[in-house]
């Protein structure tokens, strides 16, 4: 099945995607757990794909049936050398979708729509508030599997610990190699290439 975010699904299609019986999907919609609607004058229900994706992510249901085996990466910060290197590698590797945003406002919209697996934050960008970004992402259940990685120069063990305590899941130290980029992403994504 080929989907777009506005695709409208039947309970049968949702049940196939989530690997449950259609009656379970009807209960999810009727109880309000899954956003959907009833067709007037009918017992049939419909669900918009974007709502289903949010529901699946919030409840830990694998989305590979819809999204495929693709790692979604968000680069957040000014377009410096580090991001150009990252973007170059990621765009040349199969199985990666990459978005880049240079402001906190644009990042918020993108995180909601794109739902990245890993967010790389440029710690040299003074316009960002990294701890606020971490808190915002970690406070939303639908992003419970999104991991946040700081891109920064060499740090002391104490500085690394401070970043981890402030919500970062990992650190990618500059300068980095393509192997280090891949290892970092694979460490924080749930599937292997």
N, C-alpha and C positions, 0 to 999 in steps of 0.2 A: 504494500500500500504506500502511495506517495502522499505526503501530508504537507499542508501549509498551516501556519499558526491559527488561521481562521476556519480551518476545516471543521465541519459539524459532524459529530460521530453519533451513531446509534448506540443503544446499550449493548447490543451484540458486539459491535466493534470495540467498545471500551472493555467489555469482558474478555475479548480475545487478547487485547493488548496487555491487560492487567492479570490475565490468567485466572479469572474468577468466573462464576456463573452469572448470567445476566441479571438474575434476581438480586444478587449482591450489589450490582451497580445501581439498580433501581432504589435499593435501600439507602445507598450513599447519597443519591440525588434527593430522595424524599426527606432524609434527615438533615440535609443542608451541609453535610460533610464535603460533598463534591458539588461544585456549582454546575447546575444544569437547569433544564426546564421541561415541562410537559407540553406536548402538542395539544392545543385546545380541542376538546371533544374526543380525545384519545387517551389511552393508557400509556402511550409511547413517550419516552423521554429522549432528550438530545443533550449532548455535551460539546462545548467548543474545545478544540484541541489545546489551546493555551491554558484553559482552566484545568484540563486533565493533567497537563504537564506539571502545573503548580501543585496539584493534589498528589501526584506520584512522587515528586521530589520531597514534599512535606511529610510523606508517609514512608519514605525509604523504598518505594517501588522502583525497580530498575526501568530506565527510560530508553534503553538501547533499541527496543522495537521501533520507537518513533525517531529517535535522534541518530541511530546508527552508532558505529564504533568510532566516535570522533571526540577528541579532547578539545574542549572549548577554553581558550586562553584569553584573558583580558589584561592588557598592558595599560597601566595607569601612571601617567606622569608626562613631563615634557619629552619630546622626541629627541633624546640625546643619543650618544653613541651606543650606550648599553641597549636601548630599545631597538635601535636600527639593527644591531647584531642579532638580538632575539627574534625580531620580526623576520629578518632574512632567513634564519634557520627554520623557524616555524612555518613560514610560507612555502618552503621548499620540501618539507616533510609531508608525506601523505598522512591523512587522519587527524589533522589539526585545523581548527577554525580559530582565527585570530582577530580580535578587535583591539583598537587602541583609542584611548580617551585621554585628554590632557587637562580635564577639569573635574572637580568633585561633582558638580551638577550633572555633567554628561555621563560620568561614571555611574551615578545612581540610576539613571534611566536605562543605561546599557546593562547593568547587573540584573535589573528586573526583567528585561526582555531576553537577554542573551543567556543568562543563568550559567556563568562560566564554572568550569571545574577548578581552575586555578587563576588567581588574580596576582599579577606581579606589580608591586608598587615601587616606584623610583624614590628612594629615600633622600635623594638630592634635590627633589622638587619642593621648594619652600611653600608653594601655594596649596599643597595638600596637607591634610591633618590625618596621618596614618592611623593613629589610635581610634579616631572617630570612625574611619572607614572600617577598621576591624570590628569594632563594636556593632556598627550597623549591620554588617554582613552576618556576624555570629548571633545577633539577636533575632534573626528571622529563621524560622524553622525550615522554610523552603530552601535555604542556602546552607543547610547543615553539612553538606558534603563539599561545599566550596572551600578551598584552601587558599591562604594568603601568604605570599612570599615577598620578603623585602629584598630589593636589589640595592646593594651598598658596597662600599669598599671594605677592606679588611677591618674586622672589629675584634675587640677583646672579648673574652668569654663572658665578662660581666655585661657588656653591651648586648651581646647575643641573648643572654638570659633576660635582659630588660625588654627586648623586642618580643620574645616569646611570652613573657608575662603580660605584655600589652596586646596580645591577641594574634601575633604572627605565628603561622604554622611552620615556617622555615625561612632560611636565609640563602640567597644566591650572591656570592661575593664576586665583585668585579676585580680583575678581568676574569671571565669565565669561558669555558670551552663548550662546544656543541654537546659533548658527552655529559657535562655537568648540567646543561639545560635539560636534556632528556631524562637524566637520572632524577632531577628535582621534580619534574612533571610526573614521571612514572611513580615516584614515591607517594604522590598525593592524589593519584587517580585510581579508580576502582577496577580498571581493566587494563590488560596488557596488549601491546601491539606485537 
